[in-house]
Amino acid sequence: MDSLSDMHGGKSLTGDRSLLLELPRELRDIIIDYVVCSLNIPPPAVRHDPQTSHSLLENVIIPPLRAILYPLLYTSCQLRAETLQRIEKTDAPIVLDLLLLEDGHGQCTWLNGPSKLGHLNKINMEVRIRTRPVSRELFRARLEKEIEPFSGFTSTRHRQRMHSIESHVQYLIESTIRTAVLGILFDDGLNVEERHNCVSEMADTYQPVNSIAKLRTRINFAVDENGNEMRIPDEQNSRHWFQPNSLPQVFTAIIANNLYHQFLDHGLLWRAARYGKFELICRPLLTHTGKMSIYCGDDNICSRGWDVGEALRNNFTVVDDDDLARKDQTEALRKELGWEDFENGW
């Protein structure tokens, strides 16, 4: 029996006898690991509510990330010490659930969080995307309702996203992941525009406080209340629906390529620098993330992955001295954070 156990005599802080503390340490570790790695139950995939109307300009709301208050931390000194040890060893990821809704919008829920907030060094993060058939009729209704606000857009990308349900869903997934990652890195509770204003005023001092060692995205079908995958019903005309990952390999490749380009594309980095958004989006992703990967299905029928540092070295195009300075500063920050020692694979 260790010193903490001797101190408390196998009892909880209330003085009651603890059956958990009487188990061998190996069994306690298994139980604690199960508690630490357990996820909250994601919201069910329900039918569309006609009373709910989402704007095509509306970003998916990502709720604030809260620290997990494990009850085991407050039962006894011994269990608190053992739980903290297991939290560090299990390295359970922060998990965000993104449920695609029937009208093409999304709903985000945190399924797991850290044991504490602030200055989280090289944590793991996972985004779980649950897809379902999207009604083209509901999507068109959203489009027609807001056709006037869209009339001012001239960007080809905006016009494509407005009129193409496929492009809209892809953009929704990519932008939600990027927003969630930046929110974890900065941990400031701000939206993109609010953070941009802060960065514009304090570009040299406004830096990420957290870093993400591994960012994994996993795509699966949503399931109904009976546990069945939500696909286009056989009795319905498939032309009335869009099934995002009906071809898993194709859909995964599209999302992976778009994520790669949105996060790491040298053209985006160059344009971001021109418009003053390099410090807001590009540099934090390049300096405070280690690896990214994307999988489809529980059996990983297709996957993509890349090392952020390698992408930086291979794809950052140097146009002028300012670009060279940005690249040198970014690589110096990565070395300072120790990413060169990062092991391959996840």
Backbone hydrogen bonds, N-H to C=O, Kabsch-Sander energy under -0.5 kcal/mol:
donor,donor_aa,acceptor,acceptor_aa,energy
6,D,2,D,-2.5
7,M,3,S,-2.3
8,H,4,L,-1.9
9,G,5,S,-1.8
10,G,5,S,-0.8
11,K,8,H,-1.2
12,S,16,D,-2.6
13,L,75,T,-3.0
15,G,12,S,-1.8
18,S,10,G,-2.2
19,L,17,R,-0.6
22,E,18,S,-0.6
23,L,20,L,-1.2
27,L,24,P,-0.5
28,R,24,P,-2.2
29,D,25,R,-2.5
30,I,26,E,-1.5
31,I,27,L,-2.2
32,I,28,R,-2.9
33,D,29,D,-2.7
34,Y,30,I,-1.9
35,V,31,I,-2.0
36,V,32,I,-2.8
37,C,33,D,-2.4
38,S,34,Y,-0.7
38,S,35,V,-0.6
40,N,111,L,-2.8
45,A,223,V,-0.6
46,V,44,P,-1.1
52,T,49,D,-2.2
53,S,51,Q,-0.6
58,E,55,S,-1.0
68,I,114,P,-3.3
69,L,67,A,-0.5
70,Y,68,I,-1.2
73,L,70,Y,-1.9
74,Y,71,P,-2.1
75,T,72,L,-0.9
76,S,72,L,-0.6
80,R,76,S,-2.3
81,A,77,C,-2.3
82,E,78,Q,-2.6
83,T,79,L,-2.6
84,L,80,R,-2.4
85,Q,81,A,-1.8
86,R,82,E,-2.2
87,I,83,T,-2.6
88,E,84,L,-1.7
89,K,85,Q,-1.9
90,T,86,R,-3.1
91,D,87,I,-1.4
94,I,124,N,-2.6
95,V,112,N,-0.9
96,L,126,E,-2.8
97,D,109,T,-3.4
98,L,96,L,-0.5
98,L,128,R,-3.3
99,L,97,D,-0.6
99,L,107,Q,-2.9
100,L,98,L,-0.6
100,L,130,R,-2.7
101,L,105,H,-3.2
104,G,101,L,-1.8
107,Q,99,L,-2.0
108,C,61,I,-0.7
109,T,97,D,-2.1
111,L,95,V,-2.6
111,L,109,T,-0.5
112,N,95,V,-1.3
121,N,119,H,-0.7
122,K,120,L,-0.6
123,I,211,S,-2.2
125,M,214,K,-2.8
126,E,94,I,-3.1
127,V,216,R,-2.7
128,R,96,L,-3.2
128,R,126,E,-0.5
129,I,127,V,-0.6
129,I,218,R,-3.3
130,R,98,L,-2.8
130,R,128,R,-0.6
131,T,129,I,-0.6
131,T,220,N,-2.6
134,V,242,F,-2.7
135,S,102,E,-2.6
136,R,240,H,-2.2
137,E,240,H,-0.6
139,F,135,S,-2.0
140,R,136,R,-2.6
141,A,137,E,-2.0
142,R,138,L,-1.7
143,L,139,F,-2.1
144,E,140,R,-3.2
145,K,141,A,-1.8
146,E,142,R,-1.0
146,E,143,L,-0.5
147,I,144,E,-1.0
150,F,146,E,-1.2
151,S,147,I,-0.5
151,S,148,E,-1.4
152,G,149,P,-0.6
153,F,150,F,-2.0
159,R,155,S,-2.5
160,Q,156,T,-2.5
161,R,157,R,-2.4
162,M,158,H,-2.4
163,H,159,R,-1.9
164,S,160,Q,-1.8
165,I,163,H,-0.6
168,H,164,S,-2.2
169,V,165,I,-2.4
170,Q,166,E,-2.1
171,Y,167,S,-2.6
172,L,168,H,-2.6
173,I,169,V,-2.1
174,E,170,Q,-2.4
175,S,171,Y,-3.0
176,T,172,L,-1.9
177,I,173,I,-2.1
178,R,174,E,-2.4
179,T,175,S,-2.5
180,A,176,T,-2.5
181,V,177,I,-2.5
182,L,178,R,-2.4
183,G,179,T,-2.1
184,I,180,A,-1.9
185,L,181,V,-2.6
186,F,182,L,-2.5
187,D,183,G,-2.3
195,R,191,N,-2.5
196,H,192,V,-2.3
197,N,193,E,-1.9
198,C,194,E,-1.7
199,V,195,R,-3.1
200,S,196,H,-2.4
201,E,197,N,-1.3
202,M,198,C,-2.4
205,T,202,M,-0.5
206,Y,202,M,-2.7
207,Q,205,T,-1.3
209,V,185,L,-2.1
210,N,185,L,-2.2
211,S,120,L,-2.4
212,I,288,H,-3.0
213,A,123,I,-2.5
213,A,211,S,-0.6
214,K,123,I,-1.0
215,L,291,K,-2.6
216,R,125,M,-2.7
216,R,214,K,-0.6
217,T,293,S,-2.5
218,R,127,V,-2.9
219,I,295,Y,-2.6
220,N,129,I,-2.8
222,A,131,T,-3.3
224,D,228,N,-2.4
227,G,224,D,-2.0
230,M,222,A,-3.1
231,R,229,E,-1.0
236,Q,233,P,-1.6
240,H,237,N,-1.9
241,W,238,S,-1.5
242,F,134,V,-2.2
246,S,243,Q,-1.5
251,F,247,L,-2.6
252,T,248,P,-2.7
253,A,249,Q,-2.0
254,I,250,V,-2.3
255,I,251,F,-2.5
256,A,252,T,-2.8
257,N,253,A,-2.7
258,N,254,I,-2.5
259,L,255,I,-2.7
260,Y,256,A,-2.7
261,H,257,N,-2.5
262,Q,258,N,-2.8
263,F,259,L,-2.7
264,L,260,Y,-3.2
265,D,260,Y,-0.6
265,D,261,H,-1.3
269,L,265,D,-2.3
270,W,266,H,-2.2
271,R,267,G,-2.5
272,A,268,L,-3.1
273,A,269,L,-1.9
274,R,270,W,-1.8
275,Y,271,R,-1.9
276,G,273,A,-1.0
277,K,272,A,-3.1
278,F,272,A,-0.9
281,I,277,K,-2.3
282,C,277,K,-0.8
283,R,278,F,-3.0
285,L,281,I,-1.4
286,L,282,C,-2.3
287,T,283,R,-2.5
288,H,284,P,-2.5
289,T,285,L,-0.5
290,G,212,I,-1.9
291,K,213,A,-1.9
292,M,306,W,-2.4
293,S,215,L,-2.3
294,I,304,R,-2.8
295,Y,217,T,-3.1
296,C,302,C,-1.6
297,G,219,I,-3.3
300,N,297,G,-1.6
301,I,296,C,-1.5
302,C,296,C,-0.7
304,R,294,I,-2.2
306,W,292,M,-2.6
308,V,290,G,-2.1
309,G,290,G,-0.5
311,A,307,D,-2.2
312,L,308,V,-2.3
313,R,309,G,-2.3
314,N,310,E,-2.2
315,N,311,A,-2.3
316,F,312,L,-1.5
317,T,315,N,-1.1
319,V,317,T,-0.7
324,L,320,D,-2.0
325,A,321,D,-2.3
326,R,322,D,-2.3
327,K,323,D,-2.5
328,D,324,L,-2.5
329,Q,325,A,-2.6
330,T,326,R,-2.3
331,E,327,K,-2.6
332,A,328,D,-2.2
333,L,329,Q,-2.1
334,R,330,T,-2.0
335,K,331,E,-2.1
336,E,332,A,-2.1
337,L,333,L,-1.9
338,G,334,R,-0.5
338,G,335,K,-1.0
339,W,334,R,-2.0
341,D,338,G,-1.1
342,F,339,W,-1.9
